Amino acid sequence: MFNLGIDFGNSFISVSAFINGQADILELYEQSSMNGQYIMPVSAYLEEDSSFSVGTVAEKKRVINPLRYRNNFKKDLGSKVPYFIAGKEVHPDYLCKEVLRYVREKAIEKYGPELGKTVITYPSSFPVYKINLLKRAALMAGFRQVELVDDASAASAFVCYENNYPVGSVFLIYDLGGTTFNLTLKVLDSSGFRNIVPPVTLDFCGGLDFQRKLFNDLAAKNSKVYQKALVDNDIEVMAVMEEIAEGLKFRLDVEEDEEIRIEKLVGTGIIHYSIQRSEYENMTDEYVSTTVRLTHQALKNGNLSHEEIKTVIFVGGTTRMPYIRKRISGLLGKPVVTDDFPQMTVSMGAALIASEPDFFVKRTVEATCPIGTGSYVQLGEYLGEKIVWKIINSDDRGYIALADRILCFKAFDAFGEDTLFHQSKEEQEYGSGLWEFSSLRQWLNSSDKNVRYSHVPPDAAHVWFNAYAGEAGFLCSFNDRERRVLSSCSRKVLLPDSQGDVGTELHIFNSSIKNALTNYKEAYAKQIMDIVFLPSVRMVVEDLDSEYLAGPTQSAAGICEGTFGEVISVHEDCVYWLDTPCTANLESVRIVSTSGGIDKREACDGTVGVRPVIHLRSEICVVSGEGSVKSPYKVIR
């Protein structure tokens, strides 16, 4: 039994098989064309008996009667308007079926009748209804077990299989087809390949557009031959000129000669033509430069650095062009390699997926995530500075990470005469020590540009120093990809009274970290769920491994408004908030002091540092970095 992979493009189709763990390329035509016998044009020619010839045969017969010829019909799948080919009404779905029927016959002719599963690929931009119509065409062509996968996933699968890339690898798929350019950024996770950003598609930018530029230049430099062919309606001469343009493009893509010269008898005239490689690069630069610009924009949209790209996967014969490799290499700042047969990568990946459906599961089981307690991870930014987090613990849902440095200085809660949230006189004068309703909790967990506070806003009239009522939420500076890495976390937060879910007594305040967990298990507490939160007394004692102290980031030190106008140094340890209130004073909150002990401050004090904690999902994958504070892991989900 054999399994098949079919790369069904708008302009060309290629087919591969997987037999006994080995990929094999199916030759679709006995005589090699410029593109090789491995890829076949997606075209059809209506014969006199009303049957259709497809592919290379159709291309050759087009010269006889172009009115019986049709190509590029896959893009019209689902169109209610039929083609009229030599007076016969034909729908594009039927022509797709005819191409697939021919492919099936060629496969059975070579490999035998025991055809198992077939995976057919489609562009990432294909709508669902066209995907379903393509599958129906395959079933009508005689295929029985059919699955459809997007082109970029198939290409990534084969390259990943060949190079044993691990889970978490990020791939840039640069697909320059016959008439369309597609760019996709994929990451390999436990379920397969996932798009990091929406795929980019650009029509009228492909190998045939490059070839058309050459044809126009060829016609301009041989205007007498070309004009005579137009006047005489000499289809054969025009076809020969198109073959010359195709051959020129193939040589310019594959070879590295600086100049190509040809001289050929065409009809009653002779074509003389020469072209410098620099001329070819100049005439196609508008296309190449556009693809480079779109690639740069996609990386920016995905918040990906060049170092995070595991490899560039080139798809399509035109990508062998040295100029394209040079431009992409220049963009990424590192060498890129083109496969010998980039036009076959997608079909070989499709054949792999057909033959090894548990490929992704195997890769996930084999992969080991290097993240552990003590590792450093870079995620998000604040005040224009990348945030480095230290993994301090883990649970069955992921990893708990503490900001390596103090990110800012802010009040825990705003004070004000709000009797709903500030019931005591002390809370109205100094703010509340309850984390659940605090201003800081609302800011840390907001991704809005304008945070809506449930009570008094933390403006200059209601906090001591460093007001933040007009500041965007903390998560606003995280992009969508970074937010997907985060998950909410439920944890125990101590309370200053008996209004909690658990506990039988007030927690005893102790300035010594060694004794800070006295009666912690019996203390009044409540389970609270957050995405971003503050360290607890328990974390300080059990998870920080005596490394309690921390200084501010450069950005935090630069904008802090100190009590006496003093300048804060990045080398200076500062106090920072815990999420734990003081039991004797409802308006006070516990802090880590600069002496390495536990102290307390009024909730409205904006000179206390904020050192947030986040919970990272267990499904995250490392894409770069060494896990150190100087080279933290960069992760993706």
C-alpha positions as CSV (number, residue, x, y, z in Angstrom):
1,M,0.0,0.0,0.0
2,F,1.2,3.5,-0.7
3,N,0.0,6.9,0.5
4,L,-0.1,10.0,-1.7
5,G,0.6,13.7,-1.3
6,I,-0.7,16.2,-3.9
7,D,0.3,19.8,-4.1
8,F,-2.5,21.2,-6.2
9,G,-1.6,24.8,-7.1
10,N,-3.3,27.3,-9.3
11,S,-0.7,26.9,-12.0
12,F,1.1,23.6,-11.4
13,I,0.5,20.3,-9.6
14,S,3.1,18.0,-8.1
15,V,2.7,14.5,-6.5
16,S,4.8,12.5,-4.1
17,A,4.3,9.1,-2.4
18,F,5.5,7.6,0.8
19,I,6.4,4.0,0.6
20,N,8.1,2.1,3.4
21,G,9.1,5.3,5.1
22,Q,10.7,6.8,2.0
23,A,9.5,9.7,-0.1
24,D,9.3,9.2,-3.8
25,I,8.4,11.7,-6.5
26,L,5.8,10.8,-9.1
27,E,6.7,11.7,-12.6
28,L,3.6,13.1,-14.2
29,Y,4.9,13.3,-17.7
30,E,7.4,11.1,-19.6
31,Q,9.3,13.9,-21.4
32,S,11.1,16.5,-19.3
33,S,10.0,20.1,-19.7
34,M,12.0,23.1,-18.5
35,N,10.4,22.7,-15.0
36,G,11.1,19.0,-15.0
37,Q,8.7,16.1,-15.4
38,Y,7.8,16.2,-11.7
39,I,5.5,19.2,-12.0
40,M,2.6,19.5,-14.4
41,P,0.7,22.5,-15.5
42,V,-2.9,22.7,-14.2
43,S,-4.5,23.0,-17.6
44,A,-7.0,21.1,-19.8
45,Y,-7.7,20.7,-23.5
46,L,-11.0,19.6,-24.9
47,E,-10.6,16.8,-27.4
48,E,-12.8,16.1,-30.4
49,D,-14.5,13.2,-28.6
50,S,-15.4,15.6,-25.7
51,S,-12.9,14.1,-23.4
52,F,-10.2,16.2,-21.8
53,S,-6.4,15.9,-22.0
54,V,-4.6,17.6,-19.1
55,G,-1.2,19.0,-18.1
56,T,1.7,18.9,-20.6
57,V,-0.4,17.3,-23.3
58,A,-2.9,20.2,-23.0
59,E,-0.1,22.7,-23.2
60,K,1.2,21.2,-26.5
61,K,-2.3,21.0,-28.0
62,R,-3.1,24.6,-27.1
63,V,-1.1,25.6,-30.2
64,I,-3.5,23.7,-32.4
65,N,-6.6,25.4,-31.1
66,P,-6.4,27.8,-28.1
67,L,-10.2,28.0,-28.0
68,R,-10.2,24.4,-26.7
69,Y,-7.7,25.2,-23.9
70,R,-8.2,26.4,-20.3
71,N,-5.9,26.8,-17.3
72,N,-5.8,28.3,-13.8
73,F,-9.3,26.9,-13.1
74,K,-8.7,25.8,-9.5
75,K,-9.0,29.4,-8.3
76,D,-12.6,29.5,-9.8
77,L,-13.8,26.5,-7.7
78,G,-17.4,27.1,-6.7
79,S,-18.1,29.7,-9.4
80,K,-21.7,29.5,-10.7
81,V,-20.6,30.9,-14.1
82,P,-19.3,28.0,-16.3
83,Y,-16.6,28.2,-18.9
84,F,-17.5,27.8,-22.5
85,I,-14.8,25.7,-24.2
86,A,-15.4,25.3,-27.9
87,G,-19.1,25.7,-27.3
88,K,-19.2,23.1,-24.4
89,E,-20.3,24.3,-21.0
90,V,-17.8,23.2,-18.3
91,H,-17.5,24.1,-14.7
92,P,-14.1,24.5,-13.0
93,D,-14.9,21.8,-10.5
94,Y,-15.2,19.3,-13.4
95,L,-11.8,20.3,-14.7
96,C,-10.2,19.9,-11.3
97,K,-11.7,16.4,-11.2
98,E,-10.1,15.6,-14.6
99,V,-6.7,16.7,-13.4
100,L,-7.0,14.6,-10.2
101,R,-8.3,11.6,-12.2
102,Y,-5.1,11.7,-14.4
103,V,-2.9,12.0,-11.3
104,R,-4.6,9.0,-9.7
105,E,-4.1,6.9,-12.9
106,K,-0.4,7.8,-13.0
107,A,0.0,6.9,-9.4
108,I,-1.7,3.5,-9.7
109,E,0.3,2.9,-12.9
110,K,3.6,3.3,-11.0
111,Y,2.8,2.0,-7.5
112,G,0.0,-0.5,-8.0
113,P,-3.7,-0.5,-7.1
114,E,-3.4,-0.4,-3.3
115,L,-3.8,3.3,-2.8
116,G,-4.3,4.2,0.8
117,K,-4.7,7.7,2.1
118,T,-4.3,10.9,0.0
119,V,-3.5,14.3,1.4
120,I,-4.2,17.2,-1.0
121,T,-3.0,20.7,-0.1
122,Y,-4.6,24.1,-0.5
123,P,-3.5,27.7,-0.1
124,S,-3.8,29.1,3.5
125,S,-6.1,31.8,2.1
126,F,-8.6,29.2,0.7
127,P,-12.1,29.6,2.1
128,V,-13.8,26.6,3.6
129,Y,-16.3,26.1,0.8
130,K,-13.5,25.8,-1.7
131,I,-11.7,23.3,0.5
132,N,-14.9,21.2,0.6
133,L,-15.3,21.5,-3.2
134,L,-11.7,20.4,-3.8
135,K,-12.3,17.3,-1.6
136,R,-15.4,16.5,-3.5
137,A,-13.5,16.8,-6.8
138,A,-11.0,14.3,-5.5
139,L,-13.7,11.8,-4.5
140,M,-15.3,12.2,-7.9
141,A,-11.9,11.4,-9.4
142,G,-11.8,8.1,-7.7
143,F,-9.8,8.8,-4.5
144,R,-11.3,7.2,-1.4
145,Q,-9.5,8.3,1.7
146,V,-8.9,12.1,1.3
147,E,-7.7,14.7,3.7
148,L,-6.9,18.3,3.0
149,V,-4.0,20.3,4.6
150,D,-2.8,23.8,3.9
151,D,0.4,24.2,1.8
152,A,2.5,25.8,4.5
153,S,1.8,23.0,7.1
154,A,2.7,20.3,4.6
155,A,6.0,22.1,3.7
156,S,6.8,22.6,7.4
157,A,6.1,18.9,8.1
158,F,8.6,17.7,5.5
159,V,11.3,20.0,6.5
160,C,10.7,19.3,10.2
161,Y,10.8,15.5,9.5
162,E,14.0,15.8,7.5
163,N,15.9,17.9,10.1
164,N,14.3,16.6,13.3
165,Y,13.3,20.1,14.4
166,P,11.7,20.1,17.9
167,V,8.4,21.3,19.2
168,G,8.5,25.1,19.5
169,S,10.4,25.6,16.2
170,V,9.2,28.6,14.2
171,F,9.2,28.4,10.4
172,L,8.9,31.1,7.7
173,I,7.4,29.7,4.6
174,Y,8.2,31.8,1.5
175,D,5.9,30.4,-1.2
176,L,6.4,31.9,-4.7
177,G,3.9,30.0,-6.9
178,G,3.0,30.4,-10.5
179,T,0.8,33.4,-10.1
180,T,0.6,34.0,-6.3
181,F,2.9,34.8,-3.4
182,N,2.1,33.3,0.0
183,L,3.9,34.0,3.2
184,T,3.2,32.1,6.4
185,L,4.7,32.0,9.9
186,K,4.2,28.6,11.6
187,V,5.1,27.2,15.0
188,L,5.2,23.5,15.7
189,D,3.2,22.7,18.9
190,S,1.6,19.6,20.3
191,S,-1.3,19.6,17.8
192,G,0.7,20.3,14.7
193,F,1.6,23.5,12.9
194,R,-0.2,26.7,14.0
195,N,-0.2,30.1,12.3
196,I,1.5,32.8,14.4
197,V,-0.1,35.6,12.3
198,P,-2.7,35.5,9.5
199,P,-1.1,34.2,6.2
200,V,-0.2,36.9,3.6
201,T,-1.4,36.4,0.0
202,L,-0.5,38.5,-3.0
203,D,-2.0,37.7,-6.4
204,F,-0.3,38.5,-9.7
205,C,3.1,37.9,-8.1
206,G,4.6,34.6,-9.1
207,G,6.9,32.7,-11.5
208,L,4.6,33.3,-14.5
209,D,4.7,37.0,-13.8
210,F,8.5,36.8,-13.9
211,Q,8.3,34.9,-17.2
212,R,5.9,37.4,-18.6
213,K,8.5,40.1,-18.0
214,L,11.0,38.1,-19.9
215,F,8.6,37.5,-22.8
216,N,7.8,41.2,-23.1
217,D,11.5,42.0,-23.2
218,L,12.1,39.2,-25.7
219,A,9.3,40.6,-27.9
220,A,10.6,44.1,-27.6
221,K,14.1,43.2,-28.7
222,N,12.7,41.1,-31.6
223,S,9.9,43.3,-32.6
224,K,9.9,42.3,-36.3
225,V,9.4,38.6,-35.5
226,Y,6.8,39.4,-32.8
227,Q,4.8,41.9,-34.9
228,K,4.7,39.6,-37.9
229,A,3.4,36.8,-35.7
230,L,0.7,39.2,-34.4
231,V,-0.3,40.3,-37.9
232,D,-0.3,36.8,-39.3
233,N,-2.0,35.3,-36.1
234,D,0.9,32.8,-36.1
235,I,0.1,30.9,-32.9
236,E,3.1,28.5,-33.4
237,V,5.6,31.4,-33.4
238,M,4.0,32.9,-30.3
239,A,4.1,29.5,-28.6
240,V,7.8,29.1,-29.5
241,M,8.6,32.6,-28.1
242,E,6.8,31.6,-24.8
243,E,8.9,28.4,-24.7
244,I,12.0,30.6,-25.1
245,A,10.9,32.9,-22.2
246,E,10.2,29.8,-20.1
247,G,13.6,28.4,-20.8
248,L,15.3,31.7,-20.1
249,K,13.5,32.0,-16.7
250,F,14.5,28.4,-15.8
251,R,18.2,29.1,-16.5
252,L,18.2,32.5,-14.7
253,D,16.6,30.8,-11.7
254,V,18.8,27.8,-11.5
255,E,22.1,28.8,-13.1
256,E,24.4,31.6,-11.9
257,D,25.7,32.8,-15.3
258,E,26.0,36.6,-15.5
259,E,24.8,36.6,-19.1
260,I,22.6,34.3,-21.3
261,R,22.6,34.5,-25.1
262,I,20.3,32.7,-27.5
263,E,19.8,32.6,-31.2
264,K,16.9,30.5,-32.7
265,L,15.1,30.2,-36.0
266,V,11.4,30.9,-35.4
267,G,9.1,30.6,-38.4
268,T,10.8,32.7,-41.2
269,G,12.7,34.9,-38.8
270,I,15.6,34.5,-36.4
271,I,15.4,35.5,-32.7
272,H,18.6,37.1,-31.3
273,Y,18.5,37.7,-27.5
274,S,20.9,38.3,-24.7
275,I,20.2,39.3,-21.1
276,Q,22.4,40.1,-18.1
277,R,21.5,38.7,-14.8
278,S,21.4,42.3,-13.4
279,E,18.7,43.1,-16.1
280,Y,16.6,40.2,-14.9
281,E,16.9,41.2,-11.3
282,N,15.9,44.8,-12.2
283,M,12.9,43.7,-14.2
284,T,11.6,41.5,-11.4
285,D,12.7,43.7,-8.5
286,E,9.2,45.1,-8.0
287,Y,7.9,41.7,-7.2
288,V,10.9,40.6,-5.1
289,S,11.0,43.8,-3.1
290,T,7.2,43.6,-2.4
291,T,7.7,40.0,-1.0
292,V,10.6,41.2,1.2
293,R,8.5,44.1,2.5
294,L,5.6,41.7,3.3
295,T,8.0,39.3,5.0
296,H,9.4,42.1,7.2
297,Q,5.9,43.3,8.1
298,A,4.8,39.7,9.0
299,L,7.7,39.3,11.4
300,K,6.9,42.6,13.0
301,N,3.2,41.7,13.4
302,G,4.2,38.4,15.0
303,N,6.7,40.2,17.3
304,L,9.4,37.8,16.1
305,S,13.1,38.5,15.9
306,H,15.2,37.1,13.2
307,E,16.9,34.8,15.7
308,E,13.6,33.1,16.5
309,I,13.1,31.8,13.0
310,K,14.4,28.2,12.9
311,T,14.6,28.1,9.2
312,V,13.1,29.6,6.0
313,I,11.2,27.1,3.8
314,F,11.2,28.1,0.2
315,V,8.4,26.7,-1.9
316,G,8.2,27.0,-5.7
317,G,10.9,26.7,-8.4
318,T,11.3,30.5,-8.7
319,T,12.7,30.6,-5.2
320,R,15.9,29.1,-6.5
321,M,16.7,32.5,-8.0
322,P,19.9,33.7,-6.3
323,Y,18.5,37.3,-6.0
324,I,15.6,36.1,-3.9
325,R,17.9,34.1,-1.6
326,K,20.2,37.2,-1.3
327,R,17.3,39.5,-0.4
328,I,15.8,37.2,2.2
329,S,19.2,36.4,3.7
330,G,19.8,40.2,3.9
331,L,16.5,40.7,5.7
332,L,17.1,38.0,8.3
333,G,20.8,38.7,8.7
334,K,21.8,35.0,8.2
335,P,22.3,32.6,5.3
336,V,19.3,30.8,3.8
337,V,19.4,27.6,1.9
338,T,17.1,26.6,-1.0
339,D,16.2,22.9,-1.5
340,D,17.2,21.4,-4.8
341,F,13.5,20.8,-5.5
342,P,11.6,23.5,-3.8
343,Q,8.6,22.8,-6.1
344,M,8.3,19.4,-4.4
345,T,8.5,20.3,-0.7
346,V,4.7,20.7,-0.3
347,S,3.7,17.4,-2.0
348,M,6.4,15.5,0.0
349,G,5.1,17.0,3.2
350,A,1.6,16.0,2.2
351,A,2.7,12.4,1.6
352,L,4.4,12.3,4.9
353,I,1.2,13.5,6.7
354,A,-0.8,10.9,4.8
355,S,1.7,8.1,5.9
356,E,2.4,9.1,9.4
357,P,-0.7,10.7,11.0
358,D,0.9,10.4,14.5
359,F,3.9,12.4,13.3
360,F,3.1,15.4,15.5
361,V,2.2,13.2,18.5
362,K,5.6,11.5,18.2
363,R,7.4,14.8,18.0
364,T,5.6,16.1,21.1
365,V,6.3,13.1,23.1
366,E,10.0,13.2,22.1
367,A,10.3,16.9,22.9
368,T,11.5,18.1,26.3
369,C,10.8,21.6,27.4
370,P,14.0,23.1,28.9
371,I,12.1,25.5,31.2
372,G,12.5,24.8,34.9
373,T,12.7,26.6,38.2
374,G,15.5,29.2,38.0
375,S,15.1,29.7,34.3
376,Y,14.6,33.2,32.9
377,V,12.0,34.0,30.3
378,Q,11.4,37.2,28.2
379,L,7.8,38.1,27.7
380,G,6.1,41.4,27.1
381,E,7.4,44.9,27.7
382,Y,6.7,47.9,29.9
383,L,7.8,51.5,29.4
384,G,9.5,50.3,26.2
385,E,11.7,47.8,28.0
386,K,11.5,44.1,27.5
387,I,10.4,42.2,30.7
388,V,12.5,39.4,32.0
389,W,10.8,36.9,34.3
390,K,12.3,34.3,36.6
391,I,10.5,30.9,36.9
392,I,10.0,30.4,40.7
393,N,7.7,27.4,40.7
394,S,5.4,25.2,38.5
395,D,2.1,23.4,38.8
396,D,0.2,20.9,36.7
397,R,-1.0,23.8,34.5
398,G,2.2,25.6,33.9
399,Y,4.9,27.9,35.3
400,I,4.8,30.7,37.9
401,A,7.2,33.5,37.0
402,L,8.2,36.6,39.0
403,A,9.5,39.8,37.3
404,D,13.2,39.7,37.8
405,R,13.2,43.5,38.6
406,I,10.8,46.1,39.9
407,L,8.9,47.4,36.9
408,C,7.4,50.5,38.4
409,F,6.4,52.3,41.5
410,K,2.7,52.6,42.2
411,A,0.1,52.8,45.0
412,F,-1.6,49.5,46.0
413,D,-4.9,51.3,46.3
414,A,-6.3,54.8,46.0
415,F,-7.9,56.4,49.0
416,G,-11.3,58.3,49.0
417,E,-14.7,58.5,50.6
418,D,-16.1,55.4,48.8
419,T,-18.1,53.6,51.5
420,L,-18.7,50.5,49.4
421,F,-15.0,49.6,49.0
422,H,-13.5,51.8,51.8
423,Q,-15.8,51.1,54.8
424,S,-13.5,52.2,57.6
425,K,-12.2,55.7,58.2
426,E,-8.6,54.5,57.8
427,E,-9.3,53.0,54.4
428,Q,-11.0,56.2,53.3
429,E,-7.9,58.2,54.3
430,Y,-5.2,55.7,53.1
431,G,-6.8,53.2,50.8
432,S,-7.6,49.5,51.4
433,G,-5.2,46.6,51.9
434,L,-7.6,44.1,50.3
435,W,-6.1,42.8,47.0
436,E,-9.4,41.8,45.6
437,F,-10.7,45.4,45.2
438,S,-7.4,47.2,44.9
439,S,-6.5,49.7,42.2
440,L,-3.3,47.9,41.5
441,R,-5.0,44.6,40.8
442,Q,-7.3,46.3,38.3
443,W,-4.4,48.0,36.5
444,L,-2.2,44.9,36.3
445,N,-5.0,42.7,34.8
446,S,-6.2,45.3,32.3
447,S,-5.3,45.3,28.5
448,D,-7.3,48.5,27.9
449,K,-5.9,51.8,27.0
450,N,-8.2,53.5,29.4
451,V,-8.6,51.4,32.6
452,R,-12.1,51.6,34.2
453,Y,-11.6,51.5,38.0
454,S,-14.4,50.2,40.2
455,H,-14.0,53.0,42.7
456,V,-11.8,56.0,43.3
457,P,-9.2,56.3,40.4
458,P,-5.5,56.3,41.4
459,D,-5.0,59.9,40.3
460,A,-2.8,62.6,41.9
461,A,-5.6,63.5,44.3
462,H,-6.0,60.0,45.6
463,V,-2.5,58.4,45.8
464,W,0.8,59.6,47.3
465,F,3.2,60.0,44.3
466,N,3.3,58.3,40.9
467,A,-0.4,58.6,40.0
468,Y,-1.5,56.1,37.2
469,A,-5.2,56.8,36.6
470,G,-4.5,57.9,33.0
471,E,-2.1,55.1,32.2
472,A,-3.0,52.2,29.9
473,G,-3.4,48.8,31.6
474,F,-0.2,46.7,32.2
475,L,-1.3,44.0,29.6
476,C,-1.8,46.7,27.0
477,S,1.8,46.5,26.0
478,F,1.6,42.7,25.5
479,N,0.7,41.6,22.0
480,D,-1.9,38.9,21.2
481,R,0.8,36.2,20.8
482,E,2.3,37.1,24.2
483,R,-1.1,37.1,25.9
484,R,-1.8,33.6,24.6
485,V,1.1,32.4,26.7
486,L,-0.5,33.6,29.9
487,S,-3.2,31.8,31.8
488,S,-5.3,32.8,34.8
489,C,-4.3,31.3,38.2
490,S,-6.3,30.7,41.3
491,R,-4.4,31.1,44.6
492,K,-4.8,31.7,48.3
493,V,-4.8,35.4,49.4
494,L,-4.8,36.2,53.1
495,L,-7.5,38.5,54.6
496,P,-7.5,40.9,57.5
497,D,-10.7,39.5,58.9
498,S,-13.0,36.4,58.8
499,Q,-14.8,37.3,55.6
500,G,-13.0,34.6,53.5
501,D,-13.5,31.1,52.2
502,V,-11.2,29.3,54.6
503,G,-9.4,29.9,57.9
504,T,-10.0,30.1,61.6
505,E,-7.8,32.9,62.8
506,L,-6.0,36.1,61.8
507,H,-2.6,35.7,60.3
508,I,0.2,36.8,62.6
509,F,2.4,39.6,61.3
510,N,6.1,38.8,61.6
511,S,8.9,41.0,60.1
512,S,11.2,38.0,60.0
513,I,10.9,36.1,56.7
514,K,12.0,33.0,58.6
515,N,8.9,33.2,60.7
516,A,6.6,34.9,58.3
517,L,4.4,31.7,57.7
518,T,3.5,31.3,61.3
519,N,-0.2,30.1,61.4
520,Y,-0.4,30.6,57.6
521,K,-2.5,27.4,57.1
522,E,-5.0,28.4,59.7
523,A,-5.3,32.1,58.6
524,Y,-8.4,33.6,57.1
525,A,-8.0,33.6,53.3
526,K,-9.9,33.6,50.0
527,Q,-9.2,31.9,46.6
528,I,-8.8,34.7,44.0
529,M,-8.1,34.2,40.3
530,D,-5.9,36.5,38.3
531,I,-3.7,36.6,35.2
532,V,-1.2,39.0,36.8
533,F,-0.8,39.3,40.6
534,L,1.7,40.1,43.3
535,P,4.0,37.9,45.3
536,S,2.5,36.5,48.5
537,V,4.1,35.9,51.8
538,R,4.2,32.2,51.1
539,M,6.1,32.8,47.8
540,V,8.7,35.0,49.5
541,V,9.4,32.3,52.1
542,E,9.2,29.1,49.9
543,D,9.9,30.1,46.3
544,L,12.5,32.9,46.3
545,D,15.3,30.9,47.8
546,S,16.6,33.7,49.9
547,E,16.8,36.0,46.9
548,Y,14.2,38.5,48.2
549,L,15.7,41.8,47.2
550,A,15.4,43.5,43.8
551,G,16.2,46.8,42.1
552,P,14.2,48.7,39.5
553,T,14.5,48.5,35.7
554,Q,16.2,51.4,34.0
555,S,12.9,52.7,32.8
556,A,11.3,52.4,36.3
557,A,14.2,54.2,37.9
558,G,14.0,57.0,35.3
559,I,10.4,58.0,35.9
560,C,9.9,57.3,39.6
561,E,8.7,60.2,41.7
562,G,10.4,59.8,45.1
563,T,9.2,61.0,48.5
564,F,11.9,63.6,48.7
565,G,12.7,64.0,45.0
566,E,15.6,61.6,45.2
567,V,17.0,59.8,42.2
568,I,16.7,56.0,42.3
569,S,19.6,53.9,40.9
570,V,19.1,50.6,39.0
571,H,21.8,49.2,41.4
572,E,19.7,50.1,44.5
573,D,17.4,47.6,46.1
574,C,13.9,48.9,46.7
575,V,10.8,47.9,48.7
576,Y,8.0,46.2,46.7
577,W,4.4,45.2,47.4
578,L,3.1,41.8,48.5
579,D,-0.6,40.9,48.0
580,T,-0.9,40.4,51.8
581,P,-2.7,42.9,54.0
582,C,-1.8,43.7,57.6
583,T,-4.3,42.1,59.9
584,A,-4.2,44.9,62.5
585,N,-4.5,47.8,60.0
586,L,-7.0,47.5,57.2
587,E,-5.2,50.4,55.3
588,S,-1.8,48.8,55.4
589,V,-0.2,46.2,53.1
590,R,2.9,44.1,53.6
591,I,6.1,44.7,51.6
592,V,9.5,43.2,51.2
593,S,11.9,45.7,52.8
594,T,15.4,46.6,51.7
595,S,16.8,44.8,54.7
596,G,15.3,41.5,53.5
597,G,12.5,41.3,55.9
598,I,8.7,41.9,55.9
599,D,7.4,45.4,56.6
600,K,4.2,47.4,55.9
601,R,3.1,50.6,54.1
602,E,-0.1,52.5,53.6
603,A,-2.0,51.3,50.5
604,C,-1.9,54.7,48.9
605,D,1.9,55.0,49.0
606,G,3.0,55.3,45.4
607,T,6.8,55.0,46.2
608,V,6.5,51.2,46.7
609,G,7.8,49.0,43.9
610,V,5.6,46.7,41.8
611,R,7.2,43.3,41.0
612,P,4.4,41.3,39.3
613,V,3.9,37.6,39.0
614,I,2.4,35.8,36.0
615,H,1.3,32.2,35.2
616,L,2.6,30.7,32.0
617,R,0.7,27.9,30.2
618,S,2.3,24.4,30.2
619,E,1.9,24.2,26.4
620,I,4.5,26.9,25.8
621,C,7.5,26.2,23.6
622,V,10.9,27.7,23.7
623,V,12.0,29.3,20.3
624,S,15.3,30.9,21.3
625,G,17.5,31.9,24.2
626,E,19.6,30.0,26.8
627,G,17.4,30.6,29.9
628,S,19.8,32.9,31.6
629,V,19.1,36.4,32.8
630,K,21.3,37.7,30.0
631,S,19.9,35.4,27.4
632,P,16.4,34.5,28.5
633,Y,14.1,32.1,26.8
634,K,11.7,33.5,24.3
635,V,8.5,31.4,24.3
636,I,5.5,30.9,22.2
637,R,2.2,29.0,22.5
